[in-house]
């Protein structure tokens, strides 16, 4: 949906203010009842904040990419000297809480009152992602919100935002469908000692933990771990301290989302309590090392 306010926040904002708490409560309730909320990240051109309610942890925050090579474009208060498919549009708000990218400039769709409308913005990208989720749910009616999010975020195409060095999955609906239909996999735990990106990666090599050996772990948790691993791997190869810190912050945000999903799985009894507790502890350990 095209939801937005004038308030922007760095990272997740569930407990930042009374109104973001209200947003978080509503979005969490919808998710618990089987409904995902897709939110445009905002068009302020910020590389470090998202508009509320895109910053709510349970929302799917969607930023915009260009759909084609359109040459130099000045739009929504900023200029991209060049444009190309899978290039983040300069107006897109982006930070560690951003979940997904989709084509957002320019999109031709049914116009209000009839006819067609061609426009751009994150408010065009977000409905693209929501429409894909609707198609996925039609194809796999039993898919849970967590499974849908995981499928969307395991896109084979990732786009790096040159403004902040963070990498995000770009919507690929066919790949999401293939992921949704694929079986889950498990790994075994290995001992770890170091801190930083290497230490966190070492801990995550033990995901989902021995306590879950005979359990199908919700895909949403696995998707967050995959994104954390990608950010940690990029942090190891970062050429500047600033970029490494941003990537580590992105990894911590994904691990925090995974912990939240583990707690939800325990409450809904979709995994045994022992497995959920082990997952939460493992993700907390990785997050504490990713500094």
DADA-V348791 format. One record per pair of residues at least 4 apart in sequence whose C-alpha atoms are under 8 Angstrom apart, sorted by sequence separation. I is the first residue (numbers start at 0). GAP is how many residues later the second one is. If there is no record, write none. Layout:
i:I gap:GAP
i:I gap:GAP
//
This chain:
i:8 gap:4
i:12 gap:4
i:15 gap:4
i:16 gap:4
i:17 gap:4
i:18 gap:4
i:19 gap:4
i:20 gap:4
i:21 gap:4
i:22 gap:4
i:23 gap:4
i:24 gap:4
i:25 gap:4
i:26 gap:4
i:27 gap:4
i:28 gap:4
i:29 gap:4
i:30 gap:4
i:45 gap:4
i:49 gap:4
i:50 gap:4
i:51 gap:4
i:54 gap:4
i:73 gap:4
i:74 gap:4
i:82 gap:4
i:87 gap:4
i:93 gap:4
i:102 gap:4
i:109 gap:4
i:110 gap:4
i:111 gap:4
i:119 gap:4
i:120 gap:4
i:121 gap:4
i:122 gap:4
i:123 gap:4
i:124 gap:4
i:125 gap:4
i:126 gap:4
i:127 gap:4
i:128 gap:4
i:129 gap:4
i:130 gap:4
i:131 gap:4
i:132 gap:4
i:133 gap:4
i:134 gap:4
i:135 gap:4
i:136 gap:4
i:142 gap:4
i:143 gap:4
i:144 gap:4
i:145 gap:4
i:146 gap:4
i:147 gap:4
i:148 gap:4
i:149 gap:4
i:150 gap:4
i:160 gap:4
i:161 gap:4
i:171 gap:4
i:172 gap:4
i:173 gap:4
i:174 gap:4
i:175 gap:4
i:176 gap:4
i:177 gap:4
i:193 gap:4
i:194 gap:4
i:195 gap:4
i:196 gap:4
i:197 gap:4
i:198 gap:4
i:199 gap:4
i:200 gap:4
i:201 gap:4
i:202 gap:4
i:203 gap:4
i:207 gap:4
i:208 gap:4
i:211 gap:4
i:216 gap:4
i:217 gap:4
i:218 gap:4
i:219 gap:4
i:220 gap:4
i:221 gap:4
i:222 gap:4
i:223 gap:4
i:224 gap:4
i:225 gap:4
i:226 gap:4
i:227 gap:4
i:228 gap:4
i:229 gap:4
i:230 gap:4
i:231 gap:4
i:232 gap:4
i:233 gap:4
i:238 gap:4
i:239 gap:4
i:240 gap:4
i:241 gap:4
i:242 gap:4
i:243 gap:4
i:244 gap:4
i:245 gap:4
i:246 gap:4
i:247 gap:4
i:248 gap:4
i:249 gap:4
i:250 gap:4
i:251 gap:4
i:252 gap:4
i:253 gap:4
i:254 gap:4
i:255 gap:4
i:256 gap:4
i:257 gap:4
i:258 gap:4
i:259 gap:4
i:260 gap:4
i:261 gap:4
i:262 gap:4
i:263 gap:4
i:264 gap:4
i:265 gap:4
i:268 gap:4
i:270 gap:4
i:271 gap:4
i:272 gap:4
i:273 gap:4
i:274 gap:4
i:275 gap:4
i:276 gap:4
i:277 gap:4
i:278 gap:4
i:279 gap:4
i:280 gap:4
i:281 gap:4
i:282 gap:4
i:283 gap:4
i:284 gap:4
i:285 gap:4
i:286 gap:4
i:14 gap:5
i:15 gap:5
i:29 gap:5
i:30 gap:5
i:49 gap:5
i:53 gap:5
i:73 gap:5
i:109 gap:5
i:110 gap:5
i:111 gap:5
i:118 gap:5
i:135 gap:5
i:136 gap:5
i:142 gap:5
i:159 gap:5
i:160 gap:5
i:193 gap:5
i:194 gap:5
i:207 gap:5
i:211 gap:5
i:216 gap:5
i:237 gap:5
i:238 gap:5
i:264 gap:5
i:265 gap:5
i:270 gap:5
i:13 gap:6
i:14 gap:6
i:29 gap:6
i:30 gap:6
i:52 gap:6
i:53 gap:6
i:54 gap:6
i:72 gap:6
i:73 gap:6
i:109 gap:6
i:110 gap:6
i:136 gap:6
i:159 gap:6
i:160 gap:6
i:192 gap:6
i:237 gap:6
i:264 gap:6
i:265 gap:6
i:12 gap:7
i:13 gap:7
i:29 gap:7
i:53 gap:7
i:71 gap:7
i:72 gap:7
i:108 gap:7
i:109 gap:7
i:159 gap:7
i:160 gap:7
i:191 gap:7
i:265 gap:7
i:12 gap:8
i:41 gap:8
i:53 gap:8
i:71 gap:8
i:72 gap:8
i:107 gap:8
i:108 gap:8
i:158 gap:8
i:159 gap:8
i:234 gap:8
i:235 gap:8
i:13 gap:9
i:26 gap:9
i:40 gap:9
i:41 gap:9
i:71 gap:9
i:72 gap:9
i:79 gap:9
i:107 gap:9
i:108 gap:9
i:157 gap:9
i:158 gap:9
i:207 gap:9
i:234 gap:9
i:13 gap:10
i:26 gap:10
i:40 gap:10
i:70 gap:10
i:71 gap:10
i:72 gap:10
i:79 gap:10
i:106 gap:10
i:107 gap:10
i:157 gap:10
i:158 gap:10
i:191 gap:10
i:233 gap:10
i:234 gap:10
i:265 gap:10
i:70 gap:11
i:71 gap:11
i:78 gap:11
i:106 gap:11
i:107 gap:11
i:136 gap:11
i:157 gap:11
i:158 gap:11
i:190 gap:11
i:191 gap:11
i:264 gap:11
i:69 gap:12
i:70 gap:12
i:77 gap:12
i:105 gap:12
i:106 gap:12
i:135 gap:12
i:156 gap:12
i:157 gap:12
i:189 gap:12
i:190 gap:12
i:234 gap:12
i:40 gap:13
i:68 gap:13
i:69 gap:13
i:77 gap:13
i:105 gap:13
i:106 gap:13
i:155 gap:13
i:156 gap:13
i:189 gap:13
i:233 gap:13
i:234 gap:13
i:262 gap:13
i:38 gap:14
i:39 gap:14
i:40 gap:14
i:68 gap:14
i:69 gap:14
i:76 gap:14
i:104 gap:14
i:105 gap:14
i:154 gap:14
i:156 gap:14
i:188 gap:14
i:261 gap:14
i:262 gap:14
i:38 gap:15
i:67 gap:15
i:68 gap:15
i:75 gap:15
i:104 gap:15
i:105 gap:15
i:132 gap:15
i:153 gap:15
i:154 gap:15
i:156 gap:15
i:189 gap:15
i:231 gap:15
i:261 gap:15
i:37 gap:16
i:67 gap:16
i:68 gap:16
i:74 gap:16
i:88 gap:16
i:103 gap:16
i:104 gap:16
i:152 gap:16
i:154 gap:16
i:155 gap:16
i:188 gap:16
i:189 gap:16
i:230 gap:16
i:231 gap:16
i:65 gap:17
i:66 gap:17
i:67 gap:17
i:85 gap:17
i:103 gap:17
i:106 gap:17
i:152 gap:17
i:154 gap:17
i:187 gap:17
i:188 gap:17
i:230 gap:17
i:261 gap:17
i:262 gap:17
i:65 gap:18
i:66 gap:18
i:103 gap:18
i:152 gap:18
i:186 gap:18
i:187 gap:18
i:188 gap:18
i:261 gap:18
i:65 gap:19
i:66 gap:19
i:103 gap:19
i:104 gap:19
i:132 gap:19
i:151 gap:19
i:155 gap:19
i:186 gap:19
i:187 gap:19
i:188 gap:19
i:230 gap:19
i:231 gap:19
i:38 gap:20
i:40 gap:20
i:64 gap:20
i:65 gap:20
i:103 gap:20
i:104 gap:20
i:151 gap:20
i:154 gap:20
i:186 gap:20
i:187 gap:20
i:188 gap:20
i:230 gap:20
i:258 gap:20
i:36 gap:21
i:37 gap:21
i:38 gap:21
i:39 gap:21
i:40 gap:21
i:41 gap:21
i:64 gap:21
i:65 gap:21
i:102 gap:21
i:103 gap:21
i:151 gap:21
i:153 gap:21
i:154 gap:21
i:185 gap:21
i:186 gap:21
i:187 gap:21
i:188 gap:21
i:203 gap:21
i:258 gap:21
i:36 gap:22
i:37 gap:22
i:38 gap:22
i:39 gap:22
i:40 gap:22
i:64 gap:22
i:65 gap:22
i:102 gap:22
i:153 gap:22
i:185 gap:22
i:186 gap:22
i:187 gap:22
i:227 gap:22
i:228 gap:22
i:257 gap:22
i:35 gap:23
i:36 gap:23
i:37 gap:23
i:38 gap:23
i:39 gap:23
i:64 gap:23
i:65 gap:23
i:101 gap:23
i:152 gap:23
i:227 gap:23
i:35 gap:24
i:37 gap:24
i:63 gap:24
i:64 gap:24
i:100 gap:24
i:101 gap:24
i:150 gap:24
i:151 gap:24
i:226 gap:24
i:227 gap:24
i:258 gap:24
i:62 gap:25
i:63 gap:25
i:102 gap:25
i:150 gap:25
i:153 gap:25
i:203 gap:25
i:257 gap:25
i:258 gap:25
i:101 gap:26
i:150 gap:26
i:227 gap:26
i:30 gap:27
i:101 gap:27
i:185 gap:27
i:226 gap:27
i:227 gap:27
i:255 gap:27
i:63 gap:28
i:150 gap:28
i:200 gap:28
i:254 gap:28
i:255 gap:28
i:23 gap:29
i:26 gap:29
i:62 gap:29
i:91 gap:29
i:150 gap:29
i:224 gap:29
i:254 gap:29
i:22 gap:30
i:27 gap:30
i:62 gap:30
i:90 gap:30
i:91 gap:30
i:223 gap:30
i:224 gap:30
i:26 gap:31
i:62 gap:31
i:200 gap:31
i:223 gap:31
i:254 gap:31
i:255 gap:31
i:19 gap:32
i:23 gap:32
i:26 gap:32
i:147 gap:32
i:183 gap:32
i:199 gap:32
i:200 gap:32
i:254 gap:32
i:19 gap:33
i:22 gap:33
i:23 gap:33
i:42 gap:33
i:44 gap:33
i:146 gap:33
i:183 gap:33
i:223 gap:33
i:224 gap:33
i:23 gap:34
i:197 gap:34
i:223 gap:34
i:3 gap:35
i:62 gap:35
i:183 gap:35
i:196 gap:35
i:251 gap:35
i:0 gap:36
i:2 gap:36
i:3 gap:36
i:19 gap:36
i:60 gap:36
i:61 gap:36
i:64 gap:36
i:66 gap:36
i:196 gap:36
i:220 gap:36
i:221 gap:36
i:250 gap:36
i:0 gap:37
i:1 gap:37
i:2 gap:37
i:3 gap:37
i:60 gap:37
i:61 gap:37
i:62 gap:37
i:63 gap:37
i:64 gap:37
i:65 gap:37
i:66 gap:37
i:135 gap:37
i:142 gap:37
i:220 gap:37
i:0 gap:38
i:1 gap:38
i:3 gap:38
i:9 gap:38
i:10 gap:38
i:59 gap:38
i:60 gap:38
i:61 gap:38
i:62 gap:38
i:63 gap:38
i:64 gap:38
i:65 gap:38
i:66 gap:38
i:138 gap:38
i:196 gap:38
i:197 gap:38
i:219 gap:38
i:220 gap:38
i:251 gap:38
i:0 gap:39
i:9 gap:39
i:10 gap:39
i:12 gap:39
i:59 gap:39
i:60 gap:39
i:61 gap:39
i:62 gap:39
i:63 gap:39
i:64 gap:39
i:65 gap:39
i:66 gap:39
i:196 gap:39
i:250 gap:39
i:8 gap:40
i:9 gap:40
i:56 gap:40
i:59 gap:40
i:61 gap:40
i:63 gap:40
i:64 gap:40
i:65 gap:40
i:135 gap:40
i:139 gap:40
i:220 gap:40
i:7 gap:41
i:8 gap:41
i:13 gap:41
i:62 gap:41
i:63 gap:41
i:131 gap:41
i:135 gap:41
i:219 gap:41
i:220 gap:41
i:248 gap:41
i:7 gap:42
i:8 gap:42
i:12 gap:42
i:13 gap:42
i:50 gap:42
i:54 gap:42
i:128 gap:42
i:247 gap:42
i:7 gap:43
i:8 gap:43
i:11 gap:43
i:12 gap:43
i:13 gap:43
i:49 gap:43
i:53 gap:43
i:54 gap:43
i:247 gap:43
i:6 gap:44
i:7 gap:44
i:10 gap:44
i:11 gap:44
i:12 gap:44
i:48 gap:44
i:49 gap:44
i:53 gap:44
i:5 gap:45
i:6 gap:45
i:9 gap:45
i:11 gap:45
i:44 gap:45
i:45 gap:45
i:46 gap:45
i:47 gap:45
i:48 gap:45
i:49 gap:45
i:75 gap:45
i:4 gap:46
i:5 gap:46
i:8 gap:46
i:44 gap:46
i:45 gap:46
i:46 gap:46
i:47 gap:46
i:48 gap:46
i:244 gap:46
i:3 gap:47
i:4 gap:47
i:43 gap:47
i:44 gap:47
i:45 gap:47
i:46 gap:47
i:47 gap:47
i:49 gap:47
i:217 gap:47
i:3 gap:48
i:4 gap:48
i:42 gap:48
i:43 gap:48
i:44 gap:48
i:45 gap:48
i:46 gap:48
i:47 gap:48
i:49 gap:48
i:3 gap:49
i:41 gap:49
i:42 gap:49
i:43 gap:49
i:44 gap:49
i:2 gap:50
i:3 gap:50
i:41 gap:50
i:42 gap:50
i:2 gap:51
i:40 gap:51
i:41 gap:51
i:196 gap:51
i:40 gap:52
i:99 gap:52
i:40 gap:53
i:99 gap:53
i:98 gap:54
i:216 gap:54
i:215 gap:55
i:214 gap:56
i:40 gap:57
i:63 gap:57
i:63 gap:58
i:231 gap:58
i:62 gap:59
i:61 gap:60
i:63 gap:60
i:64 gap:60
i:214 gap:60
i:63 gap:61
i:62 gap:62
i:61 gap:63
i:62 gap:63
i:210 gap:63
i:211 gap:63
i:61 gap:64
i:166 gap:64
i:210 gap:64
i:60 gap:65
i:165 gap:65
i:208 gap:66
i:211 gap:66
i:61 gap:67
i:93 gap:67
i:100 gap:67
i:210 gap:67
i:99 gap:68
i:100 gap:68
i:101 gap:68
i:102 gap:68
i:150 gap:68
i:94 gap:69
i:98 gap:69
i:99 gap:69
i:100 gap:69
i:101 gap:69
i:149 gap:69
i:150 gap:69
i:153 gap:69
i:208 gap:69
i:95 gap:70
i:97 gap:70
i:98 gap:70
i:99 gap:70
i:100 gap:70
i:149 gap:70
i:152 gap:70
i:208 gap:70
i:87 gap:71
i:94 gap:71
i:99 gap:71
i:146 gap:71
i:148 gap:71
i:149 gap:71
i:207 gap:71
i:86 gap:72
i:87 gap:72
i:145 gap:72
i:146 gap:72
i:147 gap:72
i:149 gap:72
i:150 gap:72
i:153 gap:72
i:206 gap:72
i:85 gap:73
i:87 gap:73
i:145 gap:73
i:146 gap:73
i:149 gap:73
i:208 gap:73
i:145 gap:74
i:149 gap:74
i:145 gap:75
i:206 gap:75
i:42 gap:78
i:164 gap:78
i:203 gap:78
i:41 gap:79
i:42 gap:79
i:163 gap:79
i:202 gap:79
i:203 gap:79
i:41 gap:80
i:165 gap:80
i:40 gap:81
i:41 gap:81
i:164 gap:81
i:165 gap:81
i:39 gap:82
i:163 gap:82
i:164 gap:82
i:202 gap:82
i:203 gap:82
i:39 gap:83
i:202 gap:83
i:10 gap:84
i:38 gap:84
i:85 gap:84
i:165 gap:84
i:9 gap:85
i:10 gap:85
i:11 gap:85
i:39 gap:85
i:199 gap:85
i:200 gap:85
i:9 gap:86
i:10 gap:86
i:39 gap:86
i:199 gap:86
i:9 gap:87
i:38 gap:87
i:198 gap:87
i:199 gap:87
i:37 gap:88
i:199 gap:88
i:37 gap:89
i:59 gap:89
i:199 gap:89
i:198 gap:90
i:199 gap:90
i:37 gap:91
i:198 gap:91
i:37 gap:92
i:196 gap:92
i:195 gap:93
i:196 gap:93
i:194 gap:94
i:195 gap:94
i:196 gap:94
i:193 gap:95
i:194 gap:95
i:195 gap:95
i:194 gap:96
i:35 gap:109
i:33 gap:110
i:34 gap:110
i:33 gap:111
i:30 gap:114
i:145 gap:115
i:46 gap:116
i:47 gap:116
i:46 gap:117
i:1 gap:120
i:2 gap:120
i:1 gap:121
i:0 gap:122
i:1 gap:122
i:1 gap:124
i:0 gap:125
i:1 gap:125
i:0 gap:126
i:0 gap:129
i:95 gap:150
i:95 gap:153
i:96 gap:153
i:95 gap:154
i:94 gap:155
i:96 gap:156
i:95 gap:157
i:56 gap:200
i:11 gap:241
i:10 gap:242
//
